[in-house]
C-alpha cells in the first residue's frame, strides 16, 4: 500500500513542488546543508558509541580490580 503512495508519480510531483517553493538556486544549498547535517549526525553517533565502549571497558576494569582486591576467607 505504501509502495503505491510513494510511486514515481508522487516523487516527480514532490520534486516540482520543491523547485517551485525554493527556487533552482536554493536547492544546492539545501542539499549541501542536509549532507553536512547527516555527516555531523553520523560523527555524533560514532562518538557516542566510542564513549559507551570506553565506559563499559572502564566498568569491566573496575570490577576485575575489585575482584582482585577481595580478601580470600578460606
N, C-alpha and C positions, 0 to 999 in steps of 0.2 A: 504494500500500500504506500509506504513512504517512498519507495523507488519510483512510483508513478508520479508522486507530488514533486519530487526533485529531479525531474527529467531534463533533457537538453533544452526543451522549450522554456522552462522556467529559468534555467541558467542564462539563456540569451536575454530574456526579459530583465533579469536582475542586472546583468552587465550594462544593458542600455540605460536602465534607471540610474545606476551608479555613475555612468558617464554624464548623464544629463544633470544629476544633482551636484556632482563635484567638479565637473569640467575635465577636459582631457589633460590639462597641465597639473592638476592636483593629484591625479591617480598615481603617478610615480612616487610622489612624496608620501602618499598614504601607504603604498606598498613598502617603501623603504622603512617607514616608521613601524609598520607591522612586523617586518623582518627583524629590526633591531629589538623590538619588544619580545619577540619569540626567542632570540638569542639570549637576552637578559634573563628570561624566564628559565631557559634550559641551564644557564650558568648558575642561577639561584638554586635550582633543583640539585645540581651536581654538588654545590657547596653544602647543601642541607644533608645530602646523603653522606658526604665525607665527614661532616660533623657528627652525624649519628654513628658512623663507624668508629670514629675516634672515641666517642663516649662509651660505646659498647666495649671497645678494646680496653679502655681505662677501667671500666667496671670489672672486666674479667681479671685484669691485673690486680685490682684491689681485693677481689675475692680470693685469688690464689695467694696473695700475701697474707691475708687474714687466716687462711687455712694453714699456711706455713708457721705462723706465729702462735697458733693454738697449742696450748701445752698438752702433752700426752699424759693421760691419767692412769695408764697401765703400770 
